[in-house]
Amino acid sequence: MPAIDVRHPALPELFDQGTPNLPMLFGILEGNLTGRAVADDAEHPVVVAVQGGDGIAFISRTTSWAAFEAALTELRRDAIVGLVRPADAGGPGFGVARPFGIHLYRQLEA
């Protein structure tokens, strides 16, 4: 997944309004908070992962475990990732406002 500018105009539409901690996400997308983003396509993104300077990450709605895992893998190459997602999300296609947990991931050495 290539890096993409966090201020890319297509990114806000890829996240549901019920995404936990939405003000933080939009602070990153508006360039008011530090962060980085990776996407499936730098020109016309469909799946994107956004990570703030504090390590907290958001992955856009998707129904593909492969896309979800690719985004997460790309982020955790450089840092520990605290993923914001609903606590009862059974699959990658989440977006309804529910209680959420932060799941920590890091790359393990082989």
C-alpha positions, -999 to 999 in steps of 0.1 A, spaced: 0 0 0 15 33 -10 17 64 13 -9 90 6 -13 126 17 -35 127 48 -53 157 32 -63 138 1 -99 150 -6 -113 115 -10 -103 102 24 -131 117 46 -158 99 26 -141 65 33 -149 66 70 -183 62 86 -196 91 108 -199 65 136 -162 58 137 -149 59 173 -129 90 181 -140 108 149 -127 143 160 -91 129 162 -94 112 128 -107 144 111 -80 164 129 -54 143 111 -73 144 78 -75 182 80 -38 185 87 -43 199 122 -28 169 139 3 150 128 -3 117 110 3 95 81 -18 75 57 -15 45 34 -40 35 8 -47 8 -18 -44 35 -45 -27 69 -41 -49 85 -68 -83 69 -62 -82 53 -27 -109 28 -17 -92 15 15 -71 37 36 -53 35 70 -46 67 89 -23 68 119 -18 98 143 15 108 157 6 90 189 3 56 172 -35 55 172 -48 42 138 -80 42 119 -88 19 89 -116 29 65 -146 7 60 -139 -24 40 -153 -59 37 -120 -75 27 -98 -91 54 -70 -90 28 -73 -51 25 -76 -48 62 -45 -69 69 -25 -51 41 -33 -17 57 -24 -29 92 8 -46 79 20 -14 62 14 7 93 32 -16 117 63 -18 96 74 15 113 56 16 146 33 0 171 -3 5 160 -32 12 183 -61 4 162 -94 21 170 -124 -2 161 -156 -13 177 -150 -39 204 -176 -63 190 -165 -59 154 -163 -95 141 -149 -86 107 -132 -58 89 -165 -42 77 -172 -20 107 -184 15 110 -215 15 132 -211 35 164 -205 10 192 -183 8 223 -148 4 211 -115 -9 222 -79 -1 212 -60 -31 199 -22 -29 198 -2 -45 171 35 -46 163 57 -64 138 73 -95 153 108 -105 144 109 -138 125 
